Amino acid sequence: MKKIKSLSLLFATFALFSCTSEKRSESATAATGDQPENSTLLLEGNTLDQWQMYSQDSIKGWSLINGELHASGAGWDANEDIITKKTFANFDLSLEWKVAPENSSGIFFYVQRDSDQPIYESAPEYQVMDDKGWPQQMKPNQYTAANYAMHAPIGTEVKPAGEWNTTRITVNYPHVEHWLNGVKVVEYDFGSEDWENRKASGKWAEVPNYGKAKSGHIGLQNAGKVVYRNIKIRQL
């Protein structure tokens, strides 16, 4: 009888330890912005099979070298932006990027490919740029990790040009979070009073469908010279 009680106590202790460890792991993930392992690689097999151009039939301006996706730096209005073939609604996206000195780019979600607008008017943007080396003063909501021209990031620690940064974007509609190097720096809700006021008084006031979609493609802008790697997404 004593042996059975001892075994029961041992199993109960093990179960409690396992549960506690799992909760600690979940807490650590939330605190650092790390993404769970059950994600889909969007550069799997070192190919661009999961990608297409936003406004062209064949991929142009991008090269994939040893798992790293290089943008040529064609410019904001060169129409050489790339998007996923699949669309996503609620998701957890993570990737690494590094940018050349005095260059900028952007990461988009909820992109609507049929739009006749440039990609930056089609979808919300997570800004990517050389904050420290940019040659002119920008508005607070135009620097790295901003919800571009809408929400300024708070507490960003951007690594210098040429060094890898880690980005994470989580969307559980209508809630959105921007993470940079393990720190949550932007948080907002589509359609909220704050969102509508910022849109009405800012850059997107004359773009009626901006931020209205509830699903769409992931997009990468070929504006400046930037390199991406380890692009992963998990649908929520």
C-alpha positions in Angstrom: 0.0 0.0 0.0 2.8 2.4 0.9 4.5 1.7 -2.4 1.3 2.5 -4.3 0.9 5.8 -2.4 4.6 6.6 -3.2 4.1 6.0 -6.9 0.9 8.1 -6.9 2.7 10.9 -5.2 5.6 10.6 -7.7 3.2 10.8 -10.7 1.3 13.7 -9.3 4.6 15.6 -8.7 5.7 14.9 -12.2 2.4 16.1 -13.7 2.6 19.3 -11.6 6.2 19.9 -12.7 5.3 19.3 -16.4 2.3 21.7 -16.2 4.4 24.3 -14.5 7.2 24.0 -17.0 4.7 24.3 -19.9 3.2 27.5 -18.4 6.7 28.9 -17.9 7.5 28.2 -21.5 4.4 29.9 -22.7 5.2 32.9 -20.4 8.7 33.1 -21.8 7.4 33.0 -25.4 5.0 35.9 -24.6 7.7 37.9 -22.9 10.3 37.6 -25.6 8.2 37.5 -28.7 9.7 34.1 -29.7 7.4 32.1 -32.0 6.3 28.5 -31.3 8.0 25.8 -33.4 4.8 24.6 -35.2 5.2 27.2 -38.0 5.4 27.0 -41.8 8.6 28.1 -43.5 7.8 30.5 -46.3 11.2 29.9 -47.9 11.1 26.2 -47.5 13.5 24.2 -49.8 15.4 27.4 -50.6 12.8 28.3 -53.3 10.3 31.0 -54.0 7.5 28.6 -54.8 5.3 30.1 -52.1 5.7 33.7 -53.5 4.5 35.8 -56.4 4.7 39.3 -57.6 2.2 41.9 -56.3 1.6 43.4 -59.8 3.6 41.3 -62.3 3.4 37.7 -63.5 7.1 36.6 -63.0 9.3 37.4 -60.0 11.6 40.3 -60.7 14.1 42.2 -58.4 14.5 39.4 -55.9 17.2 36.7 -55.5 17.4 33.8 -53.1 20.9 32.9 -52.0 21.5 30.2 -49.4 18.1 30.7 -47.8 18.4 34.5 -47.7 16.0 36.6 -49.7 17.7 39.7 -51.2 15.8 42.7 -52.6 17.5 44.7 -55.3 16.4 48.1 -53.9 14.3 49.0 -57.0 12.4 51.8 -55.3 8.9 52.5 -53.7 7.1 52.8 -57.1 9.0 50.2 -59.1 6.2 47.6 -58.8 8.7 44.9 -57.8 7.1 43.9 -54.5 6.6 40.3 -53.6 3.6 38.6 -51.8 2.7 35.1 -50.6 0.5 33.0 -52.9 -1.6 32.0 -49.9 -3.7 34.4 -47.9 -3.9 34.6 -44.1 -6.4 36.0 -41.6 -5.2 35.4 -38.0 -1.5 34.5 -37.9 1.8 34.8 -36.1 4.6 35.8 -38.5 8.3 36.0 -37.7 11.4 36.7 -39.7 14.9 38.2 -39.6 16.1 41.1 -41.7 19.0 43.4 -42.2 19.1 46.6 -44.3 21.8 48.4 -46.1 22.9 51.8 -44.9 20.4 54.6 -45.7 17.8 52.2 -47.0 14.3 51.3 -46.1 11.5 48.8 -46.9 8.4 47.3 -45.4 6.6 44.2 -44.4 2.8 44.1 -45.3 -0.1 41.9 -44.4 -3.7 41.7 -45.6 -2.5 42.7 -49.0 -5.2 42.7 -51.7 -3.5 41.7 -55.0 -6.4 42.8 -57.2 -6.1 46.3 -56.1 -5.0 48.9 -58.6 -3.1 50.8 -55.9 0.6 50.5 -54.9 1.2 47.9 -52.2 1.7 50.5 -49.5 -1.9 51.8 -50.1 -3.3 48.3 -50.2 -2.3 47.1 -46.8 -0.9 48.0 -43.4 2.9 48.1 -43.1 5.5 47.2 -40.5 8.3 49.7 -41.3 11.9 48.4 -41.9 14.7 51.0 -42.2 18.2 52.1 -41.2 16.9 54.4 -38.4 20.3 55.6 -37.3 21.7 56.2 -40.8 18.6 57.7 -42.5 19.7 61.0 -44.0 16.6 63.0 -42.9 14.3 63.4 -39.9 11.2 61.3 -40.0 8.0 61.4 -38.1 7.8 59.0 -35.1 5.4 56.7 -36.9 7.7 56.3 -39.8 10.6 54.5 -38.1 11.4 50.8 -37.8 8.6 48.6 -36.4 6.0 51.4 -36.8 2.5 50.7 -38.1 3.6 53.0 -40.9 2.1 56.5 -40.8 -0.3 55.4 -38.1 1.3 54.2 -34.8 4.8 55.0 -33.6 6.8 52.2 -31.9 7.7 52.5 -28.3 10.9 51.1 -26.7 12.6 50.0 -30.0 16.2 48.9 -30.0 17.1 48.7 -33.7 20.4 47.1 -34.6 22.7 49.0 -37.0 22.5 48.6 -40.7 24.1 45.3 -41.8 23.1 43.5 -38.6 20.2 41.1 -38.3 17.0 42.2 -36.5 14.1 39.9 -35.6 10.5 40.9 -36.3 7.3 39.3 -35.2 3.8 40.4 -36.2 0.8 38.8 -34.6 -2.8 39.4 -35.9 -5.9 38.1 -34.1 -8.4 40.3 -35.8 -9.0 43.0 -34.9 -5.9 43.0 -32.6 -2.4 43.5 -34.0 1.0 43.5 -32.3 4.4 44.5 -33.7 7.5 43.0 -32.0 11.2 44.0 -32.6 14.1 42.0 -31.2 11.9 40.3 -28.6 10.1 43.5 -27.4 6.5 44.4 -28.2 6.6 48.0 -29.5 3.3 48.6 -31.2 -0.3 47.4 -30.4 -3.6 48.5 -32.0 -7.0 47.3 -33.0 -8.5 47.7 -36.5 -11.7 49.8 -36.5 -11.2 51.2 -33.1 -11.9 54.9 -32.4 -8.2 55.5 -32.2 -7.6 53.7 -35.5 -10.3 55.6 -37.3 -9.1 59.0 -35.9 -5.5 58.3 -37.0 -6.6 57.3 -40.4 -8.9 60.3 -40.9 -6.2 62.8 -39.9 -3.2 61.2 -41.5 -1.6 59.9 -44.7 -4.4 57.4 -45.5 -7.3 59.8 -45.2 -7.9 59.7 -48.9 -7.5 55.9 -49.3 -11.0 54.6 -48.5 -10.2 50.9 -48.3 -7.0 51.2 -46.3 -7.1 48.8 -43.4 -10.5 47.5 -44.2 -9.6 43.9 -45.2 -9.8 41.0 -42.7 -7.4 38.7 -44.6 -4.9 38.8 -47.4 -1.4 38.1 -48.5 1.9 38.7 -46.7 4.0 41.2 -48.7 7.7 42.3 -48.8 8.6 45.6 -50.4 11.4 46.1 -52.8 12.0 49.7 -52.0 15.5 49.6 -50.6 18.2 47.0 -50.3 17.2 44.6 -47.6 17.7 40.9 -46.9 15.2 38.5 -45.2 15.6 35.0 -43.8 13.9 32.5 -41.6 10.4 33.7 -42.6 7.9 31.6 -40.7 4.1 31.8 -40.2 1.7 30.0 -38.0 -2.0 30.4 -38.5 -4.1 31.1 -35.4 
